[in-house]
Amino acid sequence: MLRLLPRLAGLAALILAAPAVAQAPAPAGPPRAGEAPNGLAPTPPMGWNSWNKFACNVNEATVRATAEAMAASGMRDAGYVYVVIDDCWHGPRDADGFITADKEKFPSGIRALADYVHSKGLKFGLYSDAGRHTCGGRPGSQGHEYQDALSYARWGVDYLKYDWCDTGARNAEEAYKLMADALRATGRPIVLSMCEWGTSKPWLWAANVGNLWRTTGDVIDHWEGKYDYSWGVVSIVDLNEPLWTHAGPGHWNDPDMLEIGNGGLTNTEYRSHFSLWAMMAAPLIAGNDVAAMSDATKAILLNREVIAIDQDPLGVQGHRVAKDGDREIWLKPLSGGRQALLLFNRGLAPATIAATWAQLGLAPNARLRIRDLWAHRDLPRARESYTALVPPHGVQMVVLRP
C-alpha cells in the first residue's frame, strides 16, 4: 500500500497520486515497470557485495577499505564498479517513516559513504527487502517503497538489491513492479537486482521490470549439493543453465554472487566457477575480502580475457551443448562472429574432452584460430574439432575465431 505522509505532500511529482476530475493530463513520466526497460545494465553488472564474506558484520570502515582496494588493485579498471552493502546496514525508521542507517556501524551516514565510494570512481549500492523485515531482521520496504526509493536517490544510490524475506502472501510480480516504479519516479538511474530466488519464475515476467533476477537459492562456498537454502557452485549452474534463452542486454539471469577467494574451493575450482559464470553472462559480483585477497584470487578475478566473455556486447548467455557423463561442452556466441568454447570436467580424474565443429554448429572444414583464455596464448589453428586434457573439476576455456 502506498502511504502519503505529511512531509511528502510537496513531492507529488514523485508519488502516483490520483488526478482530479476533468484535470488536464499530466506530462508523461518514465515508463511503468513492465512497459519498457529502464535502459540500464546493457552488460551484466560487475562489482562487490558484502554478504558472502561479512554477512551482518558489515560497517563503514569495511566498505571504505573495499572501495580503496577496488580502485588500487585494478578491479575497478577491469569493470568491477558497484560497491554494494547487503543486509544489516539499516537503523530504525524515523518519526515520518523514513529509513535511517545503523548509527554505530555507519556513523557518517549513507550519503557520506556513497560520496566516498563515488570519489574512487565507483558506484554505490544498497540492499532492501520487499517484506516487512529484511532477512537479517531489519526494517523492510513493504509499505514504504516510494519513501525508500526517494531516500536512495537522495543518498546517491546506483544499485538496489531487493530481497524476498517476510513477504507473507505478497505477489512477487506486484512487489517488484512497485519498487521498480518507485525507483523510476525518482529520476535517478538505479539498477534493480531482484532477489526472490526464482520462486515465481521472474525470467517469464521481469525483463522490463529490473535488470537481473536471482534464479536460485543462495550460493555457498562448496563444489556441489544443497545446504538448507543454499546450493554449491555446480548445483547452481545446473539450475541456471536451462534458462539461457531469457537473458539479454538489460535483463540477466543471476546465479548469485561469486565465492572466489573465500577458501572453500581449490583455485582450479574457483577458475571453473569464474569461467562458468562468464559463459552464463552472469553478473560478476565479487564476494570476498578484496582488501586482503591473495595473488591467486586476484589472478582469477582480474582475468580480463574471461571478463570479456561475460561482458561481450552481443549479450547472449552461453549454455551446455553436449554432455557425456562428467565431460561437458559449453558454447557462447560472441560479437564479431566469434565463439567462446568451454570444456568442463566435473569428475575426479583428468579427462580428455573433444568438441567437434558439428557439435558447435560450425562448418566441418572451417580452419579456426584458437585463443586459450587462462594460459593467455594463441594455440595452433584447428579443423573439425578441438581437444584438450582437462583437470578434475577444471575447465579449458578458449575463443574460436574464423
C-alpha positions as CSV (number, residue, x, y, z in Angstrom):
1,M,0.0,0.0,0.0
2,L,1.3,3.5,-0.9
3,R,1.5,5.8,2.1
4,L,1.2,9.6,1.7
5,L,2.8,11.2,4.7
6,P,2.6,14.9,5.6
7,R,6.2,15.7,4.6
8,L,5.7,14.0,1.2
9,A,2.8,16.3,0.3
10,G,5.2,18.6,-1.6
11,L,6.7,15.7,-3.5
12,A,3.6,14.9,-5.6
13,A,5.7,14.6,-8.7
14,L,7.3,11.5,-7.2
15,I,4.1,9.9,-6.0
16,L,1.5,8.2,-8.1
17,A,-1.5,10.3,-6.9
18,A,-4.9,10.0,-8.5
19,P,-5.7,13.0,-10.8
20,A,-8.7,15.3,-10.1
21,V,-11.8,15.0,-12.3
22,A,-11.6,17.0,-15.5
23,Q,-8.0,17.8,-15.0
24,A,-5.7,18.1,-18.0
25,P,-3.5,15.0,-18.5
26,A,-0.2,15.2,-16.6
27,P,3.1,15.3,-18.6
28,A,4.3,11.8,-19.4
29,G,6.7,10.4,-16.8
30,P,9.0,7.5,-17.0
31,P,7.5,4.2,-18.4
32,R,6.0,2.0,-15.8
33,A,7.7,-1.2,-14.9
34,G,6.8,-3.9,-17.3
35,E,6.1,-1.5,-20.2
36,A,9.7,-0.7,-21.2
37,P,13.2,-1.5,-20.0
38,N,14.9,1.1,-17.7
39,G,17.9,1.3,-20.1
40,L,20.4,0.2,-17.5
41,A,22.9,-2.8,-17.4
42,P,23.5,-3.4,-21.1
43,T,26.1,-5.9,-20.0
44,P,26.0,-8.0,-16.8
45,P,26.7,-5.8,-13.7
46,M,30.1,-6.2,-12.1
47,G,31.2,-5.2,-8.6
48,W,31.4,-6.3,-5.0
49,N,28.8,-7.2,-2.4
50,S,29.4,-7.5,1.4
51,W,27.3,-10.6,2.2
52,N,29.3,-13.7,1.3
53,K,32.3,-12.6,3.4
54,F,31.0,-10.3,6.0
55,A,27.2,-11.1,6.3
56,C,25.8,-8.8,9.1
57,N,29.3,-7.8,10.3
58,V,29.5,-5.0,7.7
59,N,30.4,-1.5,8.6
60,E,31.5,1.8,7.2
61,A,35.2,1.1,7.7
62,T,34.9,-2.2,5.7
63,V,33.1,-0.5,2.9
64,R,35.7,2.3,2.7
65,A,38.6,-0.2,2.7
66,T,36.9,-2.2,0.0
67,A,36.4,0.8,-2.2
68,E,40.0,1.8,-1.8
69,A,41.2,-1.7,-2.6
70,M,39.0,-2.0,-5.7
71,A,40.4,1.2,-7.0
72,A,44.0,0.3,-6.2
73,S,44.0,-3.4,-7.2
74,G,42.8,-2.9,-10.7
75,M,39.4,-4.3,-10.0
76,R,37.7,-1.0,-10.9
77,D,39.6,-0.7,-14.1
78,A,38.7,-4.3,-15.0
79,G,35.0,-3.4,-14.7
80,Y,34.0,-4.1,-11.1
81,V,32.3,-0.8,-10.4
82,Y,29.5,-1.4,-8.0
83,V,30.2,-1.4,-4.2
84,V,27.0,-2.9,-2.6
85,I,26.2,-3.0,1.1
86,D,24.0,-6.0,1.7
87,D,21.7,-6.6,4.7
88,C,22.1,-5.1,8.2
89,W,23.0,-1.6,7.4
90,H,19.6,-0.4,8.5
91,G,18.7,1.5,11.6
92,P,15.1,2.3,12.7
93,R,12.6,4.4,10.7
94,D,12.3,8.0,11.8
95,A,9.0,9.6,13.1
96,D,7.9,10.1,9.5
97,G,8.7,6.6,8.3
98,F,12.0,7.3,6.5
99,I,14.7,4.7,6.8
100,T,17.9,5.5,8.7
101,A,21.3,3.9,8.9
102,D,22.6,2.0,11.9
103,K,24.5,4.8,13.7
104,E,27.1,2.5,15.3
105,K,28.0,0.8,12.1
106,F,27.7,3.8,9.8
107,P,28.4,6.9,11.9
108,S,29.0,9.2,8.9
109,G,25.7,8.2,7.3
110,I,24.9,6.6,4.0
111,R,25.2,9.8,1.9
112,A,28.7,10.5,3.1
113,L,29.7,6.9,2.4
114,A,28.2,6.9,-1.1
115,D,30.1,10.1,-1.8
116,Y,33.3,8.5,-0.7
117,V,32.7,5.4,-3.0
118,H,31.9,7.8,-5.9
119,S,35.1,9.7,-5.2
120,K,37.0,6.5,-6.0
121,G,35.4,6.3,-9.5
122,L,33.0,3.6,-8.3
123,K,29.2,3.3,-8.0
124,F,27.3,2.6,-4.8
125,G,24.6,0.1,-4.0
126,L,22.3,-0.8,-1.1
127,Y,20.1,-3.7,-0.1
128,S,16.4,-3.8,1.0
129,D,13.6,-6.3,1.1
130,A,10.1,-6.5,-0.3
131,G,8.8,-7.8,3.0
132,R,8.1,-6.2,6.4
133,H,11.6,-7.1,7.5
134,T,14.9,-8.0,5.8
135,C,16.3,-11.5,6.0
136,G,18.5,-10.1,8.9
137,G,15.5,-8.7,10.8
138,R,16.0,-5.0,9.8
139,P,13.1,-2.9,8.5
140,G,11.9,-3.9,5.1
141,S,10.4,-1.7,2.4
142,Q,6.9,-3.0,2.3
143,G,4.5,0.0,2.6
144,H,7.5,2.4,2.2
145,E,8.6,1.8,-1.4
146,Y,8.3,5.4,-2.6
147,Q,9.8,6.8,0.6
148,D,12.8,4.4,0.4
149,A,13.4,5.0,-3.3
150,L,13.4,8.7,-2.6
151,S,15.9,8.2,0.2
152,Y,18.2,6.1,-2.0
153,A,18.1,8.7,-4.8
154,R,19.0,11.5,-2.3
155,W,21.9,9.4,-0.9
156,G,23.3,8.8,-4.4
157,V,22.5,5.1,-4.7
158,D,23.2,3.5,-8.1
159,Y,22.1,-0.1,-7.4
160,L,19.5,-1.8,-5.3
161,K,19.4,-5.4,-4.3
162,Y,15.8,-6.2,-3.3
163,D,15.3,-9.4,-1.3
164,W,12.2,-11.6,-0.5
165,C,12.1,-12.4,3.2
166,D,9.0,-11.8,5.4
167,T,6.7,-11.2,2.4
168,G,3.8,-13.4,3.6
169,A,1.3,-13.9,0.8
170,R,2.6,-11.0,-1.3
171,N,2.7,-11.4,-5.1
172,A,6.3,-11.1,-6.3
173,E,5.4,-9.5,-9.7
174,E,3.4,-6.8,-8.0
175,A,6.0,-6.2,-5.3
176,Y,8.9,-5.8,-7.7
177,K,7.0,-3.7,-10.2
178,L,6.0,-1.4,-7.3
179,M,9.6,-0.8,-6.3
180,A,10.7,-0.5,-9.9
181,D,8.1,2.2,-10.4
182,A,9.3,3.9,-7.3
183,L,12.9,3.9,-8.4
184,R,12.0,5.2,-11.9
185,A,9.9,8.0,-10.3
186,T,13.0,9.4,-8.6
187,G,14.6,10.2,-11.9
188,R,17.9,8.7,-10.8
189,P,19.2,5.7,-12.8
190,I,19.3,2.8,-10.2
191,V,19.9,-0.8,-11.3
192,L,17.4,-3.1,-9.8
193,S,18.6,-6.6,-8.7
194,M,15.6,-8.8,-7.9
195,C,16.4,-11.4,-5.3
196,E,13.3,-13.7,-4.8
197,W,15.4,-16.9,-5.5
198,G,13.5,-17.9,-8.7
199,T,10.4,-18.9,-6.8
200,S,7.9,-17.1,-9.1
201,K,9.9,-17.7,-12.3
202,P,10.9,-14.0,-12.8
203,W,12.5,-14.8,-16.1
204,L,9.0,-15.0,-17.5
205,W,7.9,-11.5,-16.4
206,A,10.7,-9.4,-15.2
207,A,12.7,-8.4,-18.3
208,N,11.2,-4.9,-18.3
209,V,10.9,-4.6,-14.5
210,G,14.5,-4.8,-13.3
211,N,17.9,-5.7,-14.6
212,L,18.8,-9.0,-13.0
213,W,16.9,-11.7,-11.2
214,R,18.1,-14.5,-9.0
215,T,17.3,-17.9,-10.4
216,T,18.1,-20.0,-7.4
217,G,18.7,-20.0,-3.6
218,D,21.9,-18.6,-2.3
219,V,25.3,-19.9,-3.5
220,I,27.6,-21.4,-0.9
221,D,31.4,-21.9,-0.9
222,H,31.1,-25.7,-1.7
223,W,31.5,-27.5,-5.0
224,E,28.0,-29.1,-5.2
225,G,25.0,-30.1,-3.1
226,K,22.1,-28.5,-1.3
227,Y,22.7,-26.9,2.2
228,D,19.4,-25.7,3.7
229,Y,18.5,-22.7,1.5
230,S,21.9,-22.7,-0.3
231,W,23.5,-24.6,-3.2
232,G,27.0,-25.5,-4.2
233,V,28.6,-23.9,-7.2
234,V,27.9,-26.6,-9.8
235,S,24.4,-27.3,-8.4
236,I,23.7,-23.6,-9.0
237,V,25.0,-24.0,-12.6
238,D,22.6,-26.8,-13.3
239,L,19.6,-24.7,-12.1
240,N,20.6,-21.6,-14.0
241,E,21.9,-23.0,-17.3
242,P,18.5,-24.1,-18.8
243,L,17.2,-20.5,-18.6
244,W,19.7,-19.2,-21.1
245,T,17.1,-18.0,-23.6
246,H,15.7,-15.5,-21.2
247,A,18.8,-13.4,-20.7
248,G,19.9,-10.5,-22.8
249,P,21.1,-6.8,-22.6
250,G,19.5,-5.1,-19.7
251,H,17.9,-8.3,-18.2
252,W,20.1,-11.1,-16.8
253,N,19.7,-14.4,-15.1
254,D,21.5,-14.1,-11.8
255,P,23.0,-17.3,-10.3
256,D,24.1,-15.3,-7.2
257,M,27.5,-13.8,-6.3
258,L,31.0,-15.1,-6.6
259,E,32.6,-17.1,-3.8
260,I,36.1,-16.8,-5.2
261,G,38.7,-16.3,-2.5
262,N,36.6,-17.3,0.4
263,G,38.5,-20.6,1.0
264,G,36.0,-23.4,0.4
265,L,37.3,-24.5,-3.0
266,T,40.6,-25.0,-4.7
267,N,42.0,-22.5,-7.2
268,T,41.2,-24.9,-10.0
269,E,37.5,-25.0,-8.8
270,Y,37.4,-21.2,-8.5
271,R,38.7,-20.9,-12.1
272,S,35.8,-23.1,-13.1
273,H,33.4,-21.1,-11.0
274,F,34.5,-17.8,-12.7
275,S,34.6,-19.4,-16.2
276,L,31.1,-20.8,-15.9
277,W,29.6,-17.5,-14.6
278,A,31.3,-15.7,-17.5
279,M,29.9,-18.3,-20.0
280,M,26.4,-17.8,-18.5
281,A,26.6,-14.0,-18.9
282,A,26.1,-13.8,-15.1
283,P,26.6,-10.7,-13.1
284,L,30.2,-10.8,-11.7
285,I,29.7,-9.7,-8.1
286,A,32.8,-10.5,-6.0
287,G,32.0,-11.7,-2.5
288,N,35.4,-11.9,-0.9
289,D,37.6,-9.6,1.2
290,V,39.1,-7.7,-1.7
291,A,41.3,-5.6,0.7
292,A,43.1,-8.8,1.7
293,M,42.9,-11.1,-1.3
294,S,45.7,-13.4,-2.4
295,D,47.6,-13.2,-5.7
296,A,45.8,-16.4,-6.8
297,T,42.4,-14.9,-6.1
298,K,43.4,-11.6,-7.8
299,A,44.6,-13.5,-10.9
300,I,41.2,-15.2,-11.3
301,L,39.0,-12.1,-10.7
302,L,41.2,-9.9,-12.9
303,N,41.4,-12.2,-15.9
304,R,40.3,-9.7,-18.4
305,E,40.0,-12.2,-21.2
306,V,37.5,-14.2,-19.3
307,I,35.7,-11.0,-18.1
308,A,35.4,-10.0,-21.8
309,I,33.4,-13.2,-22.5
310,D,31.0,-12.2,-19.7
311,Q,30.8,-8.6,-20.9
312,D,30.5,-9.3,-24.6
313,P,28.1,-6.7,-26.1
314,L,26.1,-9.4,-28.0
315,G,24.6,-10.3,-24.7
316,V,23.9,-14.0,-25.3
317,Q,24.0,-16.4,-22.4
318,G,26.1,-19.4,-23.1
319,H,24.8,-22.9,-22.5
320,R,25.7,-26.6,-22.5
321,V,25.6,-28.2,-25.9
322,A,26.9,-31.7,-25.1
323,K,27.3,-33.9,-22.1
324,D,28.9,-37.3,-21.7
325,G,29.0,-38.3,-18.0
326,D,31.3,-35.8,-16.3
327,R,32.5,-34.3,-19.5
328,E,30.6,-31.2,-20.8
329,I,30.9,-28.8,-23.8
330,W,29.6,-25.3,-23.5
331,L,29.2,-22.6,-26.2
332,K,28.6,-18.9,-26.0
333,P,28.2,-16.8,-29.3
334,L,30.2,-13.6,-29.2
335,S,30.3,-10.4,-31.2
336,G,32.3,-10.4,-34.4
337,G,31.4,-14.0,-35.4
338,R,33.5,-15.5,-32.6
339,Q,32.5,-18.3,-30.2
340,A,33.6,-18.9,-26.6
341,L,34.1,-22.7,-26.0
342,L,34.3,-24.2,-22.6
343,L,35.3,-27.8,-21.9
344,F,34.2,-28.7,-18.3
345,N,35.3,-31.8,-16.4
346,R,33.0,-32.4,-13.4
347,G,34.8,-35.6,-12.5
348,L,37.5,-36.5,-10.0
349,A,40.1,-37.6,-12.6
350,P,41.7,-35.8,-15.6
351,A,39.5,-36.2,-18.7
352,T,40.2,-35.7,-22.5
353,I,37.3,-33.7,-23.9
354,A,36.8,-33.2,-27.7
355,A,34.4,-30.7,-29.2
356,T,33.6,-31.2,-32.9
357,W,32.7,-28.3,-35.1
358,A,29.5,-30.3,-35.9
359,Q,28.5,-30.2,-32.2
360,L,29.1,-26.4,-32.3
361,G,27.1,-25.8,-35.4
362,L,30.2,-24.8,-37.4
363,A,31.3,-25.8,-40.9
364,P,33.4,-29.1,-40.5
365,N,36.1,-27.8,-42.8
366,A,36.5,-24.4,-41.1
367,R,40.1,-23.7,-40.0
368,L,39.8,-21.7,-36.8
369,R,42.1,-19.7,-34.7
370,I,42.1,-20.6,-31.0
371,R,42.9,-18.4,-28.0
372,D,43.5,-20.0,-24.6
373,L,42.0,-17.6,-22.1
374,W,43.6,-18.9,-18.9
375,A,47.1,-19.6,-20.4
376,H,46.8,-16.2,-22.3
377,R,48.3,-17.6,-25.5
378,D,47.3,-18.5,-29.1
379,L,47.1,-22.1,-30.0
380,P,47.6,-23.7,-33.4
381,R,44.7,-23.4,-35.8
382,A,42.3,-26.4,-35.9
383,R,39.9,-28.1,-38.3
384,E,36.9,-30.3,-37.5
385,S,37.4,-30.3,-33.7
386,Y,39.3,-29.1,-30.6
387,T,40.5,-31.5,-28.0
388,A,42.1,-30.9,-24.5
389,L,43.0,-32.7,-21.4
390,V,41.0,-31.1,-18.6
391,P,42.0,-31.4,-14.9
392,P,39.5,-32.7,-12.3
393,H,36.8,-30.1,-11.5
394,G,38.6,-27.9,-14.1
395,V,37.9,-26.2,-17.4
396,Q,39.6,-25.4,-20.7
397,M,38.3,-22.1,-22.0
398,V,39.1,-20.8,-25.5
399,V,37.8,-18.4,-28.1
400,L,37.3,-19.7,-31.6
401,R,37.8,-17.1,-34.5
402,P,37.4,-17.6,-38.2
